[in-house]
Amino acid sequence: MSKRPTPPSGDGALVKRSRSDSPPRNEMVISTSGDDRQKGLVRSVKRTSNLEAPIISLSGAHSGEIVSCRFDPTGQNIAACSADRSVSFWRTYPPNTNYGLLSSLHKAPILDLQWSLYSPILYTVGADHILNMANVTTGQRIRKIRAHRGIINTLDRTMAGGAGVELVATGSDDGTVKIWEGGEEGRKTSVAVFEIGCPVTSVCWSADGQNVYIGALDNEIHVYDLRKCEQVYSLAGHTDTPTSLTLSPNGSYLLSPSFSSQVIIHDVRPFSPAPSRIHRILHGAPAGFENTLLKGAWSKDDGGRRVAVGGADRMVCIWDVESGRVLYKLPGHKGTVTAVDFHPKEPIILTGSKDGTMLMGELKPGVVI
């Protein structure tokens, strides 16, 4: 008579479950042996979003670095632009498919993009000096404007108060910021031109659409009044070039990373208690030596309590705004994290990298490094 075989080793107790059913998506399981029929329940994982998994990789569409990636205003779709001169479209929720690729909008790397706030239009700018407007439903170009005499690094859009017109601001290496009418019926001539005098790296509209914040190579953030067509004040504090500008959901604060690896939150309320208008100075996201225009973002599901910026250390750094404390350092990419965005309704962060991939993940409450 032979001995009974030694039972499989393992610390966890085996749990009986149906062989045909996959584990619930809010549970994590391991196998105590090589047999898939014998799995032990480790722990329950509380999910915070409607994503199919806590972390999702979006890859395969681009052969070059991701320069910018953004959720649409509904949070259902994602658009990303790349140095390979194409724009890809993805589903946020399952199936997380790449359902579109536009490769004929620009003849040079696409450097920034924005979804329209009210219509199915995507705005893109690039190194070919062109501002493009494309219909995301049909994939067709609506308008093509030779907007500048130099590389266009950045753009932003807003709804003009009371007029029902979307305005688009573009900033270029030619030292100017130009304002355009968006939508299908806009003119091909600019509404206004601001002469900055040095290359512009970032633009951002104020909450009321009356002011434009402009980051430039002179290390300052210039604030221009659209009605007066002149500079009304400037924001100092950076020792190197601001790489992007992003307004908080309540319109009171402005996030600006820079080449110095210093991230500043400026107080842009009409009456700031601090003469310097510096609300917070954050550290933890190294800019590196590549002089990449890293893009930051504010969380939207909690009203802007967190900000995020990618770094040359291939991680995303997320801070608590009130305390200035680092909440998360998120790994996963194989190159500099160039762009980040937060979902408009859920605690989901989207990141794009020089490795040509994007990652989308949900944030857990109460996690502090």
Salt bridges, closest charged atoms under 4 A:
ASP35 OD2 - ARG37 NH2 2.91
ASP36 OD1 - LYS39 NZ 2.78
GLU65 OE1 - LYS354 NZ 3.14
ASP84 OD2 - HIS62 ND1 3.29
ASP112 OD1 - ARG70 NH2 3.02
ASP128 OD1 - HIS106 ND1 3.07
ASP156 OD1 - ARG157 NH1 3.78
ASP174 OD2 - HIS148 ND1 3.13
GLU181 OE2 - ARG187 NH2 3.77
ASP218 OD2 - HIS222 NE2 2.82
ASP225 OD2 - ARG227 NH2 3.29
ASP267 OD2 - ARG269 NH2 2.64
ASP301 OD1 - ARG306 NH2 3.73
ASP302 OD2 - ARG306 NE 3.17
ASP313 OD2 - LYS329 NZ 2.88
GLU322 OE1 - ARG280 NH2 3.85
ASP341 OD1 - LYS300 NZ 3.28
ASP355 OD2 - HIS333 ND1 3.38
GLU362 OE2 - ARG47 NE 2.67
GLU362 OE2 - LYS364 NZ 2.60
